[in-house]
Protein backbone atom coordinates (compact mmCIF):
# COMPACT_ATOMS: atom_id res chain seq x y z
CA UNK A 1 0.00 0.00 0.00
CA UNK A 2 1.33 3.40 -0.93
CA UNK A 3 2.88 5.32 1.95
CA UNK A 4 2.93 2.35 4.31
CA UNK A 5 6.10 1.35 6.20
CA UNK A 6 7.83 -1.99 5.54
CA UNK A 7 6.98 -4.66 8.10
CA UNK A 8 9.31 -4.93 11.10
CA UNK A 9 11.96 -7.68 11.02
CA UNK A 10 10.66 -10.07 13.68
CA UNK A 11 13.93 -12.04 13.79
CA UNK A 12 16.57 -9.31 13.89
CA UNK A 13 19.67 -9.15 11.67
CA UNK A 14 20.98 -12.23 9.97
CA UNK A 15 23.71 -13.71 12.22
CA UNK A 16 25.48 -15.02 9.15
CA UNK A 17 26.06 -11.50 7.90
CA UNK A 18 28.79 -11.07 10.55
CA UNK A 19 31.71 -13.28 11.51
CA UNK A 20 29.80 -15.11 14.24
CA UNK A 21 32.68 -17.55 14.74
CA UNK A 22 35.22 -14.86 15.69
CA UNK A 23 36.54 -15.30 19.27
CA UNK A 24 35.73 -12.58 21.78
CA UNK A 25 39.37 -11.50 22.04
CA UNK A 26 39.78 -11.34 18.29
CA UNK A 27 41.63 -13.58 15.90
CA UNK A 28 45.28 -14.44 16.46
CA UNK A 29 47.87 -12.42 14.61
CA UNK A 30 51.47 -13.35 13.89
CA UNK A 31 54.05 -11.66 16.14
CA UNK A 32 57.81 -12.06 15.94
CA UNK A 33 59.25 -12.55 19.43
CA UNK A 34 61.56 -9.95 20.93
CA UNK A 35 63.73 -10.02 24.07
CA UNK A 36 61.81 -8.88 27.18
CA UNK A 37 58.42 -9.20 25.42
CA UNK A 38 55.88 -10.27 28.07
CA UNK A 39 53.48 -12.95 26.87
CA UNK A 40 51.06 -15.38 28.50
CA UNK A 41 50.41 -19.04 27.79
CA UNK A 42 46.65 -18.97 27.22
CA UNK A 43 46.23 -22.57 28.39
CA UNK A 44 48.04 -22.51 31.73
CA UNK A 45 48.11 -18.78 32.49
CA UNK A 46 51.91 -18.80 32.87
CA UNK A 47 53.06 -15.26 32.13
CA UNK A 48 56.67 -14.26 31.60
CA UNK A 49 59.19 -12.24 29.70
CA UNK A 50 61.11 -13.62 26.75
CA UNK A 51 64.60 -14.35 28.08
CA UNK A 52 65.93 -16.64 25.36
CA UNK A 53 65.12 -17.03 21.68
CA UNK A 54 66.15 -20.39 20.26
CA UNK A 55 65.73 -21.90 16.81
CA UNK A 56 62.62 -23.91 17.69
CA UNK A 57 61.73 -22.65 21.17
CA UNK A 58 61.11 -19.46 23.09
CA UNK A 59 61.94 -19.34 26.82
CA UNK A 60 59.75 -17.33 29.20
CA UNK A 61 60.68 -16.31 32.74
CA UNK A 62 58.07 -15.13 35.25
CA UNK A 63 58.60 -12.58 38.03
CA UNK A 64 59.60 -15.31 40.48
CA UNK A 65 62.41 -16.57 38.25
CA UNK A 66 60.59 -19.72 37.02
CA UNK A 67 61.29 -20.55 33.37
CA UNK A 68 59.29 -22.49 30.79
CA UNK A 69 60.09 -23.29 27.16
CA UNK A 70 57.48 -23.26 24.41
CA UNK A 71 57.53 -24.11 20.72
CA UNK A 72 56.58 -21.27 18.40
CA UNK A 73 52.99 -21.16 17.27
CA UNK A 74 49.51 -20.26 18.53
CA UNK A 75 48.18 -20.29 22.08
CA UNK A 76 49.67 -17.10 23.51
CA UNK A 77 48.33 -13.75 24.65
CA UNK A 78 50.14 -10.45 24.16
CA UNK A 79 48.58 -7.56 26.09
CA UNK A 80 45.46 -9.69 26.42
CA UNK A 81 45.11 -10.41 22.69
CA UNK A 82 45.76 -13.79 21.04
CA UNK A 83 48.94 -14.09 19.03
CA UNK A 84 50.90 -16.68 17.10
CA UNK A 85 54.54 -16.45 18.13
CA UNK A 86 57.06 -16.62 15.34
CA UNK A 87 60.88 -16.63 15.54
CA UNK A 88 62.57 -13.43 14.40
CA UNK A 89 63.17 -13.50 10.67
CA UNK A 90 66.89 -12.84 11.20
CA UNK A 91 67.38 -15.36 14.00
CA UNK A 92 68.16 -12.47 16.35
CA UNK A 93 65.93 -9.72 17.67
CA UNK A 94 62.76 -8.84 15.78
CA UNK A 95 64.39 -5.57 14.76
CA UNK A 96 67.11 -7.50 12.95
CA UNK A 97 69.85 -6.87 15.49
CA UNK A 98 71.96 -9.51 17.25
CA UNK A 99 70.70 -11.35 20.31
CA UNK A 100 72.02 -9.88 23.53
CA UNK A 101 72.81 -11.30 26.94
CA UNK A 102 71.11 -10.11 30.13
CA UNK A 103 73.95 -7.63 30.60
CA UNK A 104 73.32 -6.05 27.19
CA UNK A 105 76.40 -7.59 25.54
CA UNK A 106 76.13 -9.20 22.11
CA UNK A 107 75.57 -12.92 22.63
CA UNK A 108 78.18 -15.22 21.09
CA UNK A 109 76.21 -18.00 19.43
CA UNK A 110 77.53 -21.50 20.12
CA UNK A 111 80.45 -20.28 22.22
CA UNK A 112 81.79 -22.50 24.97
CA UNK A 113 82.86 -21.30 28.39
CA UNK A 114 86.54 -20.41 28.47
CA UNK A 115 88.89 -22.25 30.81
CA UNK A 116 88.82 -20.31 34.08
CA UNK A 117 91.38 -17.56 34.46
CA UNK A 118 93.52 -17.27 37.54
CA UNK A 119 91.92 -13.87 38.11
CA UNK A 120 88.82 -13.71 40.28
CA UNK A 121 85.98 -11.43 41.28
CA UNK A 122 84.97 -11.51 44.94
CA UNK A 123 81.62 -10.27 46.22
CA UNK A 124 80.41 -9.94 49.79
CA UNK A 125 77.75 -12.63 49.97
CA UNK A 126 75.65 -15.28 48.28
CA UNK A 127 72.95 -12.86 47.15
CA UNK A 128 75.55 -10.62 45.50
CA UNK A 129 76.98 -13.63 43.67
CA UNK A 130 73.56 -14.82 42.49
CA UNK A 131 72.63 -11.39 41.14
CA UNK A 132 75.94 -11.02 39.30
CA UNK A 133 75.50 -14.50 37.85
CA UNK A 134 71.96 -13.81 36.66
CA UNK A 135 72.87 -10.63 34.78
CA UNK A 136 76.54 -11.14 33.83
CA UNK A 137 76.83 -14.94 33.93
CA UNK A 138 77.01 -15.41 30.15
CA UNK A 139 79.74 -12.78 29.86
CA UNK A 140 81.76 -14.21 32.75
CA UNK A 141 81.69 -17.72 31.30
CA UNK A 142 82.88 -16.44 27.93
CA UNK A 143 85.70 -14.56 29.66
CA UNK A 144 86.54 -17.45 32.01
CA UNK A 145 86.07 -15.41 35.20
CA UNK A 146 84.85 -17.07 38.39
CA UNK A 147 82.89 -15.19 41.06
CA UNK A 148 83.33 -16.12 44.72
CA UNK A 149 81.86 -14.63 47.87
CA UNK A 150 83.57 -13.50 51.04
CA UNK A 151 80.81 -13.37 53.68
CA UNK A 152 81.83 -9.80 54.51
CA UNK A 153 84.90 -7.64 53.94
CA UNK A 154 86.32 -7.28 57.45
CA UNK A 155 89.18 -9.65 56.61
CA UNK A 156 89.67 -8.45 53.04
CA UNK A 157 93.33 -7.48 53.59
CA UNK A 158 94.24 -11.01 54.68
CA UNK A 159 92.21 -12.50 51.81
CA UNK A 160 94.19 -10.39 49.35
CA UNK A 161 97.49 -11.40 50.94
CA UNK A 162 96.57 -15.08 50.68
CA UNK A 163 95.49 -14.69 47.05
CA UNK A 164 98.70 -12.79 46.23
CA UNK A 165 97.48 -11.15 43.01
CA UNK A 166 99.91 -10.16 40.28
CA UNK A 167 99.83 -9.13 36.63
CA UNK A 168 98.62 -12.58 35.57
CA UNK A 169 96.04 -13.14 38.30
CA UNK A 170 94.19 -10.01 39.20
CA UNK A 171 91.59 -9.65 41.92
CA UNK A 172 88.42 -7.57 41.71
CA UNK A 173 86.21 -6.97 44.75
CA UNK A 174 82.63 -5.67 44.83
CA UNK A 175 81.71 -4.09 48.17
CA UNK A 176 78.34 -3.09 49.60
CA UNK A 177 77.85 0.41 51.02
CA UNK A 178 81.14 1.80 49.71
CA UNK A 179 80.59 5.45 50.64
CA UNK A 180 83.00 8.06 52.08
CA UNK A 181 83.68 7.61 55.78
CA UNK A 182 82.29 4.07 55.97
CA UNK A 183 84.11 1.05 57.36
CA UNK A 184 84.12 -0.38 53.85
CA UNK A 185 85.86 2.68 52.41
CA UNK A 186 88.63 2.43 55.02
CA UNK A 187 89.19 -1.24 54.22
CA UNK A 188 89.29 -0.49 50.48
CA UNK A 189 91.87 2.26 51.06
CA UNK A 190 94.01 -0.10 53.14
CA UNK A 191 94.02 -2.72 50.38
CA UNK A 192 94.80 -0.15 47.68
CA UNK A 193 97.79 1.11 49.66
CA UNK A 194 99.07 -2.41 50.37
CA UNK A 195 101.78 -4.38 48.54
CA UNK A 196 99.26 -5.84 46.04
CA UNK A 197 97.39 -2.61 45.37
CA UNK A 198 98.36 -2.45 41.70
CA UNK A 199 96.66 -5.78 40.99
CA UNK A 200 93.55 -5.35 43.14
CA UNK A 201 90.52 -3.24 42.32
CA UNK A 202 87.96 -2.63 45.05
CA UNK A 203 84.78 -0.94 43.85
CA UNK A 204 81.33 -0.78 45.30
CA UNK A 205 77.84 0.59 45.29
CA UNK A 206 76.20 2.96 47.79
CA UNK A 207 73.39 0.62 48.86
CA UNK A 208 73.15 -0.86 52.34
CA UNK A 209 72.49 -4.24 50.75
CA UNK A 210 72.54 -5.68 47.24
CA UNK A 211 68.73 -5.99 47.39
CA UNK A 212 68.52 -2.23 46.92
CA UNK A 213 70.38 -2.48 43.62
CA UNK A 214 67.21 -3.95 42.11
CA UNK A 215 64.95 -1.20 40.84
CA UNK A 216 62.00 -0.93 43.25
CA UNK A 217 59.46 -0.78 40.42
CA UNK A 218 60.32 -4.39 39.61
CA UNK A 219 58.54 -5.21 42.88
CA UNK A 220 55.73 -2.75 42.35
CA UNK A 221 57.29 -0.18 44.70
CA UNK A 222 57.92 3.53 44.24
CA UNK A 223 61.00 3.27 46.49
CA UNK A 224 62.64 0.88 48.91
CA UNK A 225 61.37 1.39 52.50
CA UNK A 226 63.63 3.26 54.93
CA UNK A 227 64.79 1.00 57.75
CA UNK A 228 65.99 2.31 61.16
CA UNK A 229 69.67 1.69 61.87
CA UNK A 230 68.89 -0.50 64.89
CA UNK A 231 66.83 -2.92 62.77
CA UNK A 232 68.52 -5.68 60.73
CA UNK A 233 68.05 -4.38 57.22
CA UNK A 234 66.70 -7.47 55.45
CA UNK A 235 64.28 -8.23 58.28
CA UNK A 236 63.16 -4.62 58.29
CA UNK A 237 62.51 -4.65 54.55
CA UNK A 238 60.44 -7.83 54.79
CA UNK A 239 58.44 -6.44 57.71
CA UNK A 240 57.79 -3.16 55.87
CA UNK A 241 56.57 -5.05 52.80
CA UNK A 242 54.42 -7.45 54.82
CA UNK A 243 56.54 -10.46 53.96
CA UNK A 244 57.38 -13.28 56.45
CA UNK A 245 60.74 -12.67 58.17
CA UNK A 246 60.86 -14.69 61.37
CA UNK A 247 63.29 -17.30 60.05
CA UNK A 248 66.26 -17.37 57.71
CA UNK A 249 64.18 -19.41 55.29
CA UNK A 250 61.81 -16.43 55.06
CA UNK A 251 64.70 -14.13 54.15
CA UNK A 252 65.85 -16.62 51.52
CA UNK A 253 62.34 -16.73 50.06
CA UNK A 254 62.19 -12.93 49.99
CA UNK A 255 65.44 -12.82 48.04
CA UNK A 256 64.15 -15.38 45.53
CA UNK A 257 61.14 -13.15 45.03
CA UNK A 258 63.34 -10.10 44.45
CA UNK A 259 65.79 -11.94 42.18
CA UNK A 260 62.84 -13.28 40.20
CA UNK A 261 62.02 -9.72 39.22
CA UNK A 262 65.39 -9.27 37.53
CA UNK A 263 65.56 -10.16 33.84
CA UNK A 264 68.24 -7.88 32.40
CA UNK A 265 70.57 -5.08 33.38
CA UNK A 266 67.67 -2.66 32.85
CA UNK A 267 66.17 -3.95 36.11
CA UNK A 268 69.23 -2.82 38.11
CA UNK A 269 70.34 0.59 39.34
CA UNK A 270 73.14 2.27 37.37
CA UNK A 271 75.13 2.58 40.60
CA UNK A 272 75.69 -1.19 40.44
CA UNK A 273 76.08 -1.60 36.69
CA UNK A 274 79.15 0.59 36.36
CA UNK A 275 81.19 -1.03 39.15
CA UNK A 276 80.52 -4.58 37.94
CA UNK A 277 81.48 -3.72 34.36
CA UNK A 278 84.61 -2.04 35.72
CA UNK A 279 85.59 -5.19 37.61
CA UNK A 280 85.08 -7.43 34.57
CA UNK A 281 87.27 -5.14 32.47
CA UNK A 282 89.95 -5.07 35.17
CA UNK A 283 90.29 -8.83 35.65
CA UNK A 284 90.18 -9.65 31.92
CA UNK A 285 93.08 -7.39 30.94
CA UNK A 286 96.34 -9.22 30.40
CA UNK A 287 97.23 -12.63 31.73
CA UNK A 288 97.59 -16.05 30.09
CA UNK A 289 93.91 -16.35 29.19
CA UNK A 290 94.29 -13.49 26.70
CA UNK A 291 97.13 -15.09 24.79
CA UNK A 292 96.06 -15.79 21.24
CA UNK A 293 92.46 -14.70 21.88
C-alpha positions in Angstrom: 0.0 0.0 0.0 1.3 3.4 -0.9 2.9 5.3 1.9 2.9 2.3 4.3 6.1 1.3 6.2 7.8 -2.0 5.5 7.0 -4.7 8.1 9.3 -4.9 11.1 12.0 -7.7 11.0 10.7 -10.1 13.7 13.9 -12.0 13.8 16.6 -9.3 13.9 19.7 -9.1 11.7 21.0 -12.2 10.0 23.7 -13.7 12.2 25.5 -15.0 9.2 26.1 -11.5 7.9 28.8 -11.1 10.5 31.7 -13.3 11.5 29.8 -15.1 14.2 32.7 -17.6 14.7 35.2 -14.9 15.7 36.5 -15.3 19.3 35.7 -12.6 21.8 39.4 -11.5 22.0 39.8 -11.3 18.3 41.6 -13.6 15.9 45.3 -14.4 16.5 47.9 -12.4 14.6 51.5 -13.4 13.9 54.0 -11.7 16.1 57.8 -12.1 15.9 59.3 -12.5 19.4 61.6 -9.9 20.9 63.7 -10.0 24.1 61.8 -8.9 27.2 58.4 -9.2 25.4 55.9 -10.3 28.1 53.5 -13.0 26.9 51.1 -15.4 28.5 50.4 -19.0 27.8 46.6 -19.0 27.2 46.2 -22.6 28.4 48.0 -22.5 31.7 48.1 -18.8 32.5 51.9 -18.8 32.9 53.1 -15.3 32.1 56.7 -14.3 31.6 59.2 -12.2 29.7 61.1 -13.6 26.7 64.6 -14.3 28.1 65.9 -16.6 25.4 65.1 -17.0 21.7 66.1 -20.4 20.3 65.7 -21.9 16.8 62.6 -23.9 17.7 61.7 -22.7 21.2 61.1 -19.5 23.1 61.9 -19.3 26.8 59.7 -17.3 29.2 60.7 -16.3 32.7 58.1 -15.1 35.3 58.6 -12.6 38.0 59.6 -15.3 40.5 62.4 -16.6 38.3 60.6 -19.7 37.0 61.3 -20.6 33.4 59.3 -22.5 30.8 60.1 -23.3 27.2 57.5 -23.3 24.4 57.5 -24.1 20.7 56.6 -21.3 18.4 53.0 -21.2 17.3 49.5 -20.3 18.5 48.2 -20.3 22.1 49.7 -17.1 23.5 48.3 -13.8 24.6 50.1 -10.4 24.2 48.6 -7.6 26.1 45.5 -9.7 26.4 45.1 -10.4 22.7 45.8 -13.8 21.0 48.9 -14.1 19.0 50.9 -16.7 17.1 54.5 -16.4 18.1 57.1 -16.6 15.3 60.9 -16.6 15.5 62.6 -13.4 14.4 63.2 -13.5 10.7 66.9 -12.8 11.2 67.4 -15.4 14.0 68.2 -12.5 16.3 65.9 -9.7 17.7 62.8 -8.8 15.8 64.4 -5.6 14.8 67.1 -7.5 12.9 69.9 -6.9 15.5 72.0 -9.5 17.2 70.7 -11.3 20.3 72.0 -9.9 23.5 72.8 -11.3 26.9 71.1 -10.1 30.1 74.0 -7.6 30.6 73.3 -6.0 27.2 76.4 -7.6 25.5 76.1 -9.2 22.1 75.6 -12.9 22.6 78.2 -15.2 21.1 76.2 -18.0 19.4 77.5 -21.5 20.1 80.5 -20.3 22.2 81.8 -22.5 25.0 82.9 -21.3 28.4 86.5 -20.4 28.5 88.9 -22.2 30.8 88.8 -20.3 34.1 91.4 -17.6 34.5 93.5 -17.3 37.5 91.9 -13.9 38.1 88.8 -13.7 40.3 86.0 -11.4 41.3 85.0 -11.5 44.9 81.6 -10.3 46.2 80.4 -9.9 49.8 77.7 -12.6 50.0 75.6 -15.3 48.3 73.0 -12.9 47.2 75.5 -10.6 45.5 77.0 -13.6 43.7 73.6 -14.8 42.5 72.6 -11.4 41.1 75.9 -11.0 39.3 75.5 -14.5 37.9 72.0 -13.8 36.7 72.9 -10.6 34.8 76.5 -11.1 33.8 76.8 -14.9 33.9 77.0 -15.4 30.1 79.7 -12.8 29.9 81.8 -14.2 32.7 81.7 -17.7 31.3 82.9 -16.4 27.9 85.7 -14.6 29.7 86.5 -17.4 32.0 86.1 -15.4 35.2 84.9 -17.1 38.4 82.9 -15.2 41.1 83.3 -16.1 44.7 81.9 -14.6 47.9 83.6 -13.5 51.0 80.8 -13.4 53.7 81.8 -9.8 54.5 84.9 -7.6 53.9 86.3 -7.3 57.5 89.2 -9.6 56.6 89.7 -8.5 53.0 93.3 -7.5 53.6 94.2 -11.0 54.7 92.2 -12.5 51.8 94.2 -10.4 49.3 97.5 -11.4 50.9 96.6 -15.1 50.7 95.5 -14.7 47.0 98.7 -12.8 46.2 97.5 -11.1 43.0 99.9 -10.2 40.3 99.8 -9.1 36.6 98.6 -12.6 35.6 96.0 -13.1 38.3 94.2 -10.0 39.2 91.6 -9.6 41.9 88.4 -7.6 41.7 86.2 -7.0 44.7 82.6 -5.7 44.8 81.7 -4.1 48.2 78.3 -3.1 49.6 77.9 0.4 51.0 81.1 1.8 49.7 80.6 5.5 50.6 83.0 8.1 52.1 83.7 7.6 55.8 82.3 4.1 56.0 84.1 1.1 57.4 84.1 -0.4 53.9 85.9 2.7 52.4 88.6 2.4 55.0 89.2 -1.2 54.2 89.3 -0.5 50.5 91.9 2.3 51.1 94.0 -0.1 53.1 94.0 -2.7 50.4 94.8 -0.2 47.7 97.8 1.1 49.7 99.1 -2.4 50.4 101.8 -4.4 48.5 99.3 -5.8 46.0 97.4 -2.6 45.4 98.4 -2.4 41.7 96.7 -5.8 41.0 93.5 -5.4 43.1 90.5 -3.2 42.3 88.0 -2.6 45.0 84.8 -0.9 43.8 81.3 -0.8 45.3 77.8 0.6 45.3 76.2 3.0 47.8 73.4 0.6 48.9 73.1 -0.9 52.3 72.5 -4.2 50.8 72.5 -5.7 47.2 68.7 -6.0 47.4 68.5 -2.2 46.9 70.4 -2.5 43.6 67.2 -3.9 42.1 64.9 -1.2 40.8 62.0 -0.9 43.2 59.5 -0.8 40.4 60.3 -4.4 39.6 58.5 -5.2 42.9 55.7 -2.7 42.4 57.3 -0.2 44.7 57.9 3.5 44.2 61.0 3.3 46.5 62.6 0.9 48.9 61.4 1.4 52.5 63.6 3.3 54.9 64.8 1.0 57.7 66.0 2.3 61.2 69.7 1.7 61.9 68.9 -0.5 64.9 66.8 -2.9 62.8 68.5 -5.7 60.7 68.1 -4.4 57.2 66.7 -7.5 55.4 64.3 -8.2 58.3 63.2 -4.6 58.3 62.5 -4.7 54.6 60.4 -7.8 54.8 58.4 -6.4 57.7 57.8 -3.2 55.9 56.6 -5.1 52.8 54.4 -7.4 54.8 56.5 -10.5 54.0 57.4 -13.3 56.4 60.7 -12.7 58.2 60.9 -14.7 61.4 63.3 -17.3 60.1 66.3 -17.4 57.7 64.2 -19.4 55.3 61.8 -16.4 55.1 64.7 -14.1 54.2 65.9 -16.6 51.5 62.3 -16.7 50.1 62.2 -12.9 50.0 65.4 -12.8 48.0 64.2 -15.4 45.5 61.1 -13.1 45.0 63.3 -10.1 44.5 65.8 -11.9 42.2 62.8 -13.3 40.2 62.0 -9.7 39.2 65.4 -9.3 37.5 65.6 -10.2 33.8 68.2 -7.9 32.4 70.6 -5.1 33.4 67.7 -2.7 32.8 66.2 -4.0 36.1 69.2 -2.8 38.1 70.3 0.6 39.3 73.1 2.3 37.4 75.1 2.6 40.6 75.7 -1.2 40.4 76.1 -1.6 36.7 79.2 0.6 36.4 81.2 -1.0 39.2 80.5 -4.6 37.9 81.5 -3.7 34.4 84.6 -2.0 35.7 85.6 -5.2 37.6 85.1 -7.4 34.6 87.3 -5.1 32.5 89.9 -5.1 35.2 90.3 -8.8 35.7 90.2 -9.7 31.9 93.1 -7.4 30.9 96.3 -9.2 30.4 97.2 -12.6 31.7 97.6 -16.0 30.1 93.9 -16.4 29.2 94.3 -13.5 26.7 97.1 -15.1 24.8 96.1 -15.8 21.2 92.5 -14.7 21.9 
